[in-house]
Amino acid sequence: MTNILAVPAGRTHGVEAAYKRIEADLRRRVEGGEWAPGAMLPGRRDLAKEYGVDLMTLQRAIARLLDDETLVASGRRGTFVNAARAGAEPGTAIHAPRPTKPLNIGVIGVSVDDYTRIDPFARYFNHSFLSTFESSLRNERDVDFAFVSRSVPRGAPPVSIENAVDMLDVAGLDAIVILFADTIGDFDSLARLKMSLSIPMLVTSSRQIEVPVPQIYYDSFAAGFDAALHLIQVGAREIVVAAPFNNFWVRERLAGIEKAVQHAGLPADALYVWTGPEPGSTDDIDQLEAGKIAGTALFAERPNATAIIAINDFVAMGLASVSRKSGRLAGKHYLLIGFDDLPQAAMAGISSMRPPLETIGREAAKMIVNLIEGEADVLQIRLKSNLIVRSSMREAIFAHDNH
């Protein structure tokens, strides 16, 4: 067994000499054959722990070995002994052995079986993310998950992120992934956890988080902008928005819609936003019924509306069902776009801005491995939604003379 060169983390003449000693010892281990040409080194966090130093000191030692090509880094796969420099034939492919120790990942989200309180989209997000995240990780590593749900009975406040972390056996985990950290209270929890957690933490969200933690989010402002832009590009000169809620993502989507109308050079009155008398949160509200109420009021006020954006798919479905009863069909008499691309909306033919849920899962798998290995250099990944065109957008109604 190789003798490990321990370097006390607190030694005062420390960091400068420490990383040079670690560099020399790593070089000795490579040249002595402990790691064969093309072999993958242990993760950088593991090496830092082995040498008794912080990650930054270990990184400095590794950087010198990368500079002289003793080692090579291969993205999220890890750090390897350079096959060519170590005496193997130039061009020899590096095949990393599959690590034997599985990753242990804690996941904080909502239970897909819990229908007592959580918004349907949150369940959909949770399920779509987890399935892609797990399959992407398992392609590269063996992995075990510990799951904690923040969902609670109707009417009770959700479990805080900090309390959810307390439910996990953090000492046995390599990292924690937190889903749907969207509220100001969540941001405060993340700031405190950033100071106290000794393992990497990755957050996914539908908004940019105002805490410098590794995060992947999709841009609701951009989704609103692109929805309006598409309607303008197909000929719309007035856009009506049904927005009976007042959640943060509603405000961000509305801001994007307004900006697109401004950029197109349309007058301010080209945008009409229906909010209802007292727009509230989507929590504990029948969103489909809210869409029906919005549709009834909106068509009474704008009976000739030809381009409508519903602030989410439930509102779009409710609005479309009301207009259908009066003989006005989405896609024939007016164009309609929703958000979130729920399965129910797809079956109803609603065109929708689809959030990049699978991409979030794949990118999260890459980022969490990099964080665990100490090789992550990206703090935020910002993703965009994409318009899925269905029957509610297929008619070129602006070319019809009778409209």
Secondary structure, 3 states (H helix, E strand, C coil): CCCCCCCCCCCCCHHHHHHHHHHHHHHHHHHCCCCCCCCECCCHHHHHHHHCCCHHHHHHHHHHHHHCCCEEEEHHHEEEECCCCCCCCCCCCCCCCCCCCCEEEEEEECCCCCCCCCCHHHHHHHHHHHHHHHHHHHHHCCEEEEEEECCCCCCCCCCCHHHHHHHCCHHHCCEEEECCCCCHHHHHHHHHHHHHCCCCEEEEECCCCCCCCCEEEECHHHHHHHHHHHHHHCCCCCEEEECCECCHHHHHHHHHHHHHHHHCCCCHHHEEEECCCCCECCCCCCHHHHHHHHHHHHHHHCCCCCEEEECCHHHHHHHHHHHHHCCCCECCCEEEEEECCCHHHHHCCCEEEECCHHHHHHHHHHHHHHHHHCCCCCCEEEECCEEECCHHHCCCHHHCCCC
